[in-house]
Amino acid sequence: MSRHGRQIARAFGNQELTEVLSREPAIASFDVASGYYLFLCSDGFISLSDRKYPVQTLACFERIEKGATVEELIAWSAETKRTKHPDDSTIILCRYS
């Protein structure tokens, strides 16, 4: 087990767990006002378990507001060595205008 806890899906392996775990996705709708953005990322980019999470998030949002692209955000993450494995970072960024 890592210091961040156990990765449940890997711990269970390929066992049949239909009675315990749901495979139905959670679907939600949100209204996003013009000028705002939707930012989704994996824990390979920003991890909630990192003590620096609030600072990292703020720095990331500042870059997005200045027009940073997904490629630039991944490069910034790798340059600042915030991510041990930059190829394990996933980002979805949608800007609404």
ZAMARGU-4260 file (C-alpha; in steps of 0.2 Angstrom, whole numbers, plus 5000, padded with zeros to 4 digits):
<rodrens>
0) 5000/5000/5000 | 5007/5017/4996 | 5006/5032/5007 | 4991/5038/4998 | 4980/5023/5002
5) 4975/5007/4992 | 4969/5008/4974 | 4953/4999/4976 | 4951/4993/4958 | 4968/4986/4958
10) 4966/4977/4974 | 4950/4968/4969 | 4957/4963/4952 | 4945/4955/4940 | 4934/4947/4952
15) 4915/4948/4949 | 4908/4962/4961 | 4892/4966/4952 | 4883/4964/4969 | 4894/4976/4978
20) 4900/4989/4965 | 4890/4998/4952 | 4897/5000/4934 | 4884/5013/4930 | 4892/5030/4927
25) 4887/5045/4938 | 4880/5058/4925 | 4877/5076/4930 | 4872/5092/4920 | 4879/5110/4924
30) 4875/5127/4917 | 4891/5136/4913 | 4891/5154/4911 | 4899/5163/4896 | 4917/5167/4900
35) 4920/5152/4912 | 4928/5136/4910 | 4926/5117/4914 | 4943/5109/4920 | 4944/5091/4924
40) 4961/5082/4928 | 4968/5066/4935 | 4977/5064/4951 | 4993/5063/4940 | 4991/5081/4937
45) 4984/5088/4954 | 4982/5076/4968 | 4970/5079/4983 | 4981/5070/4994 | 4996/5082/4991
50) 4998/5095/5005 | 5001/5108/4992 | 4985/5105/4983 | 4977/5122/4986 | 4993/5131/4980
55) 4994/5120/4965 | 4976/5122/4961 | 4977/5141/4962 | 4993/5142/4951 | 4984/5131/4938
60) 4969/5142/4938 | 4979/5157/4936 | 4988/5149/4921 | 4971/5144/4913 | 4964/5162/4915
65) 4979/5169/4906 | 4975/5157/4891 | 4986/5142/4895 | 4983/5127/4884 | 4982/5109/4890
70) 4999/5105/4882 | 5006/5120/4892 | 4999/5114/4908 | 5006/5097/4906 | 5023/5104/4902
75) 5022/5116/4917 | 5018/5101/4928 | 5033/5091/4922 | 5045/5106/4923 | 5040/5110/4941
80) 5041/5091/4945 | 5024/5091/4953 | 5021/5075/4944 | 5032/5059/4946 | 5025/5053/4930
85) 5020/5066/4918 | 5013/5053/4906 | 5000/5049/4919 | 4992/5066/4918 | 4975/5069/4910
90) 4967/5085/4907 | 4951/5091/4899 | 4949/5109/4898 | 4933/5117/4890 | 4932/5136/4888
95) 4914/5144/4886 | 4913/5160/4877
</rodrens>
